Amino acid sequence: MSDSDKFDKLNIDQTEYKTRLSPGYRQRERYEPASPGVVTSFIPGTVVEILVGEGDRVSKGDELLVLDAMKMKNRLLSLWDGRVSKIKAAPGDRVTKGAVLLQIETE
Amino acid sequence: MEENNKINELHQRRRKAMLGGGEKAIEKQKSMGKKTARERILSLLDEGSFNEYDMFISHVARDFNMDKKELPGDGVVIGTGTIHGNPIAIFAQDFTVAGGSLGLMHSRKITKIMDYALKMRIPLIGINDSGGARIQEGVNSLAGYGEIFFRNTLASGVIPQISVILGPCAGGAVYSPALTDFVFMVDNISKMFITGPEVIKTVLGEEISMEDLGGARVHCETTGNAHFFAADEDECFRQIRELLSFIPASNESQMDPGEVSEPAGAFDINNIVPVDPTLPYDVKDVIKAIADNSEFVEIQEMWARNIVIGFSRIGGRTVGFVANQPLEMAGVLDVDSSDKAARFIRFCDSFNIPLVTLVDLPGYLPGVDQEHAGVIRHGAKVLYAYSEATVPKLTVILRKAYGGGYIAMSSRHLRADFVFAWPTAEIAVMGPEGAANIIFRKEIKEAENPEEVRRQKVEEYKSKFANPYVAASRGYVDSVIEPSETRKLIIHALEVSERKDVTMPRKKHGIPPF
């Protein structure tokens, strides 16, 4: 093939194949393990209310904030015991799926 | 005299009905680059072959002042005609009449022509151009959709069903095309989605245009919901006519072999596939080197390009090609390519079209996204579809056939009728690099010069296993052939399997991993 320099490489079973990569493969979401203490929106929506302040102590199961999405007010609960170290959203913010809303310093 | 008046009245009524939603609405339709429903049918069918039915149907809605509204033909045109001289049944929604919205009588017309197509065992073509359910008709319009979906399902595998999206097709309406065999879309004209941009914006805050959400390109490239992409309506109609030249009228009608013509000289089968299994080439060149006239009608050309599917004729007979494409993603099987191949295999099996499988793949695509997207379930569809298929199954292993990919691609073990391999074929559990590193891990690790030992071991594995002869020695490959013998052997194999007759265990239906 004359335009061989335009090809990418794909490794399957330790063999590198010269080929084209699909747009879907290039844009695929890289897997990242969930990091403890990071509260993200599980769905796109609007932040209605933040129920904690920076520095507050929270326990597992405490309500952190209210996210309006799919015509429902979703209460996001803490998965950890710890201290709210950073609030990254404000009421009225429209957030995308996966946006970081606040961080908890876990114990 | 009086009789003439009666005939005049008929002419008058016809003229009125043919005007659909009126001149203004027609003008608007044309300004969008769209033909009217009847123009579409006339452009698609053989000249002078169309006969329309139910032209004088009127709707039955009485609520919301609908009783004062006249909707000519209730927004849909139905009839029969021919394509290449073969009868077909067709409906076309008329957007100029109440936005082509679907009410009770509109749906009755569609189901009437569907019943007719199924009863007469002729292909059904549906042209979709509709704003959706006619809300004033309430649950009657939902009933209408349900009746259509049910018939799409009954007719599936009995008659070929073609959907042409030439306008909006939104909400529940999309499920009729989704149940049919081939979906045609036109750039900037066709739109398909379950929930439109406005709802998505309100509920989720995501902003997107109709074209980016559900236009022809999206469905042909990204979702795989559509099979053919055209720049305009005329190109779309040419594509439909071409496709129909390859497929039979029903699952019980046999197509007579057509004239035989040789492949074009431009495709030299000896010089397409590089010997080095890591190098790319276009597998469509191999297809064109085998097919009559080098003709190949590719299906879903823009989606999951790592597998190539479509129709050709070999020795005058229609065949369905399934081929790994080393040019794209090294030809791996993944979620989308498995889905694409499996559905096509089942279409060919339903309509007695022999399958020719060209194999050259390194295996399945690794990745968290693939595993989490269910590559196990989707990959299983290929195994299921090939195992279940009872049409003649001819397999040509061009080059590498590794691991699960080898099994899945119409191997002897899934009851392929003929398995041929080129001398470049490598049939093994995996590529030499990976295999040598596992088998000789200890020796390589403990060697003074691990790199050199590793290279030696890879070479050793290559010379022993990277060939077609191990598989041939067990009868998994029937014959190792020169590339130039391929066409002749496929023609022979098709002749031999012409009256193939196998019986499957009695069952109501299988349970494929949908």
Interface residues (C-beta under 8 A of the other chain):
Chain A: M1 F7 L10 I12 D13 Q14 T15 E16 Y17 K18 T19 R20 L21 S22 G24 Y25 R28 E29 Y31 I43 P44 G45 T46 A69 M70 K71 R94 T96
Chain B: V203 L204 G205 E206 T222 P277 T278 L279 P280 Y281 R305 N306 P326 L327 E328 M329 A330 G331 V332 D336 P362 G363 L365 P366 G367 V368 D369 H372 Y402 G403 M430 G431 P432 E433 G434 A435 N437
